[in-house]
Amino acid sequence: MRFFQKQYRIVNHYGATYLFTAKQLYDQVMADSIYDYNWIVPAHELVRICKEPTFPKKYALAIKIAILNCSARIEHRANFGFDGPIHIPEDYEAISFCYNSLYGIDNEDAQSARKTYLNEIISSASSVPVSSPLYYPGSTFQKIKENFIKSKFEEYISQEKIDFKQLEKKLNNEFIDILISSKANGEFSEDEKKAKELLQELFQGLNKVDY
């Protein structure tokens, strides 16, 4: 039995410090990962510990996968209209590190986490507000978005290093340019026609209602 296992000093969101062994920290993160918010330690602090040469690689791998999966789930909910992630710059860097460090790892969970997170980031980047003049609820818009996500996923999944903060901005600009070009080419005309017809049907239905 090892009575004097190495302990790691961890700082939480509010500046309080804890001492964990590697196993204790791993257990804490696995417990926190059941939920996507209110982890006891921020992502950048966990990554700092994972980078320490003495920290066991098996625990570091599991923690990085957990961080990436948590981030992907939060992005996924944001893509369906719920509150989006709030990242301080250090956490953006930490999540990018987790993704990049899993490149080429022969581990099914690691590769699944990379694919899921990248797909959610591209989905986030290919979104526009419903109030935008470039937003269309029709099938043409959805097809353009689906093709964009697929093509960008194939383009970036093989890249070893990605700065996700910069990538999301870059992809959003590219997607906006595609929508502007598509609108100029009249690709949304059929969707616009159908939307007008639906509105007319709705108003006609309201006018027939007896009060």
Beta strands, then each sheet from edge to edge (+ up, - down):
strand 1: 7-11
strand 2: 17-21
sheet 1: 1+ 2-
end
